[in-house]
Amino acid sequence: MSHILIVDDDQSICAMLARIIRKAGHQPHSVPRLDDAMRALSADDFDVVFLDVNLPDGSGLDALSQFTETRSRPEVIIMTGAGDANGAELAIRSGAWDYIQKPGSLDSMMLPLLRALQYREEKQARSQAAGVMAVKRAGIVGNSIQILSCFDHLARVACTDANILIAGETGTGKELFAHAVHMNSPRHSRPFVVLDCSALPETLVESILFGHAKGAFTSADKPQEGLIRQADGGTLFLDEVGELPFHIQKSFLRVLQERRFRPLGSRLEITSDFRLVAATNRDLAQMVQEGRFREDLLFRLRSFVIELPPLRERDGDINALTMHHLARMCERLKIGLKGLAPEFQEALNKYRWPGNVRELLSAVERAVAAALYEPTLHVKHLPDEIRIALARDSLSATGRSAELDEQPPRWMDPPIPFKEHRENLDRQYFLHLMTYTQGNVRQACTLSGLSRSRLYDLLKLHRISHGD
């Protein structure tokens, strides 16, 4: 028996879903608010969550990532009263199992649930059969739910030869994750070749990638093997692949498709059996729309995508990263391990870290240098730009708080006429009635207590179709 959480302030929807969930042999639990849902997920494990978009204390779409990152990591089915293509895209990109419109037919509500439960059963069976995979972390520090989710994706795809695109802000550790993919793959004993596309000289890019024969150009006094050939049997990592020159993208696409290429100045094609991992901090889909990146290449690159979270969203990892790298720095400098003042740790956790892990490591290193002969790191040892940013944030927060204290709360939108409000409620009721009865007018009359003629009149008034 699976446990299903329904998050919706519409009691009729909750009641309908609860009935069909119980009928299917599972245990439903309903709550009307996001905060109630988070408390329920903290207390119990749930397999699937039906999550409404518009809730009294916030948007279900905005809170979606919080649901998928809880202990039980349930599958989330988003429900909405008004279909929205942008909302559907956001839901799916954020990890939702499905995006459905309510009130819908029994099939439209139950089919996603049954498929999500089937998926969880199969995933659990695979996990038990294979045992827990001990992922080689390749130097990646952190145990937040967000980073463990990335390791879960890595564990599932590392053993395959699928192309992987690692996306994330600057400094989130994309190269470390690429190396972790390599170390957890069957190719781990073969080369891991790195190419930073942002540092490719325009005139030498083809030679660097494909190599060249002797005499291919003026300074080519001997043949040179390209990086693609060097990665034969191993992994080729293209960092900042969005910077790959447009005129090279077509040639590289052919290499991806055929694993064959011709070095500059050579008459013979050679092969290279490599696994591709690419990384970017750019929106490649937007670059495609702007004509700056090939759509067919993007399709090839993103066979599997791992989205790395920014440091500010990795709950608890800032302290772990700080202590890990502080110990390494002190050991390297041959000085005693320094203590951290509570205010120092508090400042690290308040700062937004636009440069992510890379910026954190730089800040800790600069703090250690500033406090070289002092036993404890204090806020004053942090770089000035971080202290200034924290001071500005503190002043802004104080100003916003004062404004809120001065201004009484008010409704953002004027109320609609009562008649319109009542019509909306009545229409919602009859939609629910006809959905539940699957258009059976006789059953709808029994449940509603209305005569057949009266029911027909009301359905016509609210523009609701019905069966015979």
N, C-alpha and C positions, 0 to 999 in steps of 0.2 A: 504493500500500500504506500503510495506516494503522498507527500504533503504539499498542498498547493496554497499559496497566499494570494488573496484577492485584495487589491488596494484601490478602492473606489468609494466615493461618498454618496453614490447613487445606490440606495438600499435595494431597489428592485433589481438592478444588475447583479449586485452581490448575491441576492437570494436566488436568482436564476442560475448563475454560475455554480453556486454551492450545490444546488439540486442536481445539476448534470454531473458535477464532479463526484458527488456521493454515489450517484447511479453508476458511474464508471468504476466504483470501488476504491476511490481515493478520499483523502481527508482534507476538506477545505477549511480555511481560516480567513476571515474578512476583517479588514481595518479601513477606516475612512480617511486617514491622513498619512503623509510621508513619515512623520516622526513616529507614529504608531508602528508603521511598517519596519522601520529601522530597529525599533525595540524588539519586535517580533523576530526579526532575522538574527538579532544578537542572542536571543534566548533559545531559539530552535533552528533546526535545519529544514530548509524547504527546497523542493526539486524544481518547481516552476512558480513564477510570479506573474499574475495578470495585473498590469500596472496602467492605471488611467493617466491620461495626459494632464487634465485640468483638475487639480486637487486644492482643497482649501488653504494648504500651507505651501504650495509651490507647484512646479511643473514636473510631472513624471519623467518627461524627456530629459530635463536638466539633471535629474537625480539618477538617471539610469545607471551611470558608471558606479555609483555607490552600491547599487543592488548587485551588480555582477561581480563586485570585489569583496562581498561579505564572505563569511566563513564557508558557507555551503555553496557559494557561487552558482546560484540558480539560473535556469534559463528564463528570460524575461519576455513576455508577450505584451507589447504595448497596445492599449485600447484607446480609441478616440471617437468622439461623437461626430467629428467633422473631418473627413479625409483631407490630408495635406501632403502633397508630394514631397515638399521640403522636409516636413516632419518625418515622413517615412524614410527618407535618405539619412537623416540625422540618427534615427533610431537604429537602422541597420549598421551604419558606420560605428555606432557606439556599442554594438554587441548584442542588440535585441535579437531574439529568436524569430519574431514575426511582428507585424504591424497590422492590426485589424480594426475595422470600423464597427462601432456598436450603435444600437443593438443589431446583431446579425442573426443569421440562422444558426440552428444548433450545430450544423456541420462546420460553419465558418468559425465557430467558437471552440469546438471540440477537436477538430483535425489538427490545428497547431499544437494543442496540448498533448495529444496522443503521439505526435511526431517528436515533440521535445522530450517526452518521457522515454520513448524508444531510443532516441539518441543518447540519453543519459545512461540507460541500461547497457547499451552497447559499449559506451566509453568506459563504464565501470568494469565490464567484463574484460575488455582489452587490458585495462590497468591491472586487474587481478591476475590475468594470464601471464602478462609480461613481467609483473613485479614492478616495484618502484624504481624508476630510472634515476640513477645517481648522476645528475648533470655536472659535467666539469665546468666550473664557473669562469675559468680563464681570467681570474683577477677581478671579477665583478662582485662588489660588496653591496649587501642590502637584503632584507627579508620582508619588505613591505608587501602587502597583497598585490600592489601594482606591479612590482618587479618580479614577483613569483609568477604572476600571470604571464609575463613575457617568457620566463623560463619554461613554463608549460607549453607555450607555442613552439619554443625552440626545440624542446624534447620531442615533439610530435613530428617535426619536419627535418631535423638534422640528419636523420638516418636515410632520408630520400635524396634524390638528385635534383629536386625542384629548385628553380631559381627563387631567390629570396630578396625582397626589398625591405630594408630596415629604415623606417622613417622616424624622425624625431628632431627636436630642436638642437641647435649647436651645443655641443658639450654634454650630451646625454649618454655617451658611451657607445655610439654605433659601431665603431671599429672593434671595441671589446666584444660586443655581441656577435659581430661577424666572425671573430676569432673563436668564440665559443661554439658557433655553428660548426666551424671547421674541426675543432677539437672533439666534438661529439659525433662526428660523421665517420663513415668507413674510410674517408680519405685523410684521417688525422695524421698519418705518418708521412704524407706527401706534402709538397710545398704549399704554403699560404702566401700568395703574391698580392701585394697591395699597390693600387694605383690611385693617387689623388687626382681626380679629374680637374680640380680647380687649379692645379699647379702645372698642367700640361702646356708646354710651349707650343704655340699654334703651328710653327714650322716643323716641329719634330714629332707631333702627336702620332702620325702613322708609323713612323720608325719605332717609336717607343712601344706601341701596341703590337705591331705585326712583325717588327724586325726588318732587316734589310740585307741584301746581298752585297758583296764587295763591289765597289764602283757604282753603286746605286745613285750616289750623289757625290759632290766634290770631296767631302771629308770622309767618305766611307771607304777607308783603306783596308778594312777587313769586314767579314760578315758579322752581323750582330743578331742575336736571338731576341725576339720581342717578348713582352711580358705574357702575352697569351700563350706562347709556346712554353715559357718557363713554368706556367701553372699546370702543365700537362699532368694529369693524374691527381691533381690537388684542387685548390680553391682559388679563384680569382676574385678579389674584392675591389670593386669600383667605388671609392669613396666620393661623395658629392657628384653622383652620376648626372645630376641636372646640369652640370657644367661641361659635360662631354660635347665637343664642338658638333654643330648640327650636320656638317658635311661628312663627319666620321660615323654618325649614328647609323646610316644605311649600311655601311660596310660592316659595322659591328653586329648589326642585326643578322646579316648573312652568316657571320661566324657563330652566333647563337643558334641559328637554325641548322647549320650543317657541320659545325665544328671543324671547318676547313677554311684556309685562307692562304694568300700568296704574299710573302714578304716583298718589300719594295725592291724592284730590280731583279726579282727572281722569275723564272719561267715555270717553276714547279710549285704546286700547292702542297701544303703540309697540314697535318691534323693536330688537334690538341683536345684531349678529353679532360675538360675542366668543369668544375661546378661554380656557378656564378652567384655571388652575393653582392648586392649593390646597396648603397645608403644615400639618403638625401635629407636635407632640411628644407627643401623647396616643395611647393605644391606642383607636382609634375602634371597633374590633370589640367591645372590652369595654364601651365606652360604649353600643353598641347593645344588648348583653345587659342592661345596667342601665336601659335605657329613656331614656337621655339623648341619643341621637343616632338619627336615622332610618336604618333599614337600606337603604331604597330610595335615599336620598341618598348613602350610602356607596358603593353599587354604582355610581352615576353618577360619583362623584369618582375612584374608583380604576380607571379604564379602563387606566391605566398607572401603576405605582408606582416611584419612585426612592428607595431607602433610602440616606441619607447616613451614612457611618461616623463615629463619634465620633473626636475628634482623637487620643486615646490609641491608636487602632488604625490610624492613617495613618502607616505606617513611613516615617520620613525627612522628613515634611512639617513637623514642628515647627521644625527648623532653617531650612528654606526660608521659612516664614511669618515667623519672627523676623527674618531678615535683610531680607526685603522690606519689612516694616513699620517696622523700625528705620531703614532708609534714608529712608523717607518722613517719619518723625517728625523725624529730624535735619535734613532739608532744610526742613521746615516751620518748625522752630525756628531755622533759619539757624545751626546749630552743626555742627562737624566730625563725620563718621561715627565712632561709638564702636566700640571693639573689644569682644569678648566673651571673658571669662576661661573656660578650659575647664570649671571647676567650675560656672559660670553655665549653660553649654549642657547640662552633665550634669544639673543640677537641673531644667531645663526638660523634659528627656526622661524624667526619673523621675516627675515629678508627673503625677497622673491627669487633670487638667483637666476637672472636672465641668461647667464652663461652656464648654468647648470653645474654638473659635477666638476667640469674643468675649472669653472670659476671658484667653486668651493675649495678645491685643492690648492689653487693659487692663493686664495685668501688665508688658508691655514698656514701655508708655507711662508707667506709674508708676515703673518702674526708671530710665527716661531722666530723668524729673523729679527723682528722688532723686540722680542722678549728673550733674546738669546741667553742672557745670564739671569733671568728671572724664573722662579719655579712655577708660576701660574700665569695662564693667559687670561687677560681682561679685555673688555670691549675696546679700550683705548689702543690695543695692539692690532685691531682690525684695520684694513685699508680705509683711508679717509672717504673714498667714494661710497663704501658700504655704510659707514657711520652716518654720512650725510643723507643717503637714501632712507635709512631707518628714521632719522630725525624728521625728515619731511613727511614720511608716512604717518608718524606719530602726531604731528601738527595737523595734518589733513583729517585724521580720524577724530581728533579733538574738535575741530571745526564742524565736521559733519554731525557729531553728537550734540553740539550746542544748537545747531540749526533744528535738529529733530526735537530737542527739548522746547524750543521756542514756538514751533509750529504744531498746532493740534492736528491729529490724523484726519484725513478726509477721503471720501470716495473719489477714485480717479475718474469714473464714468457716471453720468447721471442715470438714475433708475429709469427703466422702460415703463410704459403705461401698464397698469395692473391687468387690463384686458389682454394685452399681448403676452404678459407673463403667464396668465392662466391658460391661454391658448397653447403656449409652448409646453406647459406641464401636461395638458390633456393630450397633445400630440405624442409626447414621450410615452404616456401611459398606453395609448393604443398601438404604438409601434412595438412596445414590449409585449403587449397582449397577443398581437398577431404573429410576432416572431416566436413566442413561446409555444403557441398552438400550431405553428407552421401553416397558417392560413385557414385552419379549420374553423369555420364560422360557428358551427354548432357548439364546439368546445369553448370557443371564445364567449358565446352567449352564456354558457353555464358558469364560467369563471367570473364574468363581469356582472352577471345578474341583469343584463340588458336583453330586451327583445330583439329578434332578428332585424326587424325594420328599423328600430332605433339605432342598433349597431351599424347598419348600413349607412344611415344618415350621418352618423358621427364620423365614420371612416371616410365618407365622401367629403365632409366638411374639412377634415384634416389632410385630404389628398393622400390617403393610404390605400394601397391596393389590397384585395382580399381574394381568398379562394371561394369555392362554391359551398 
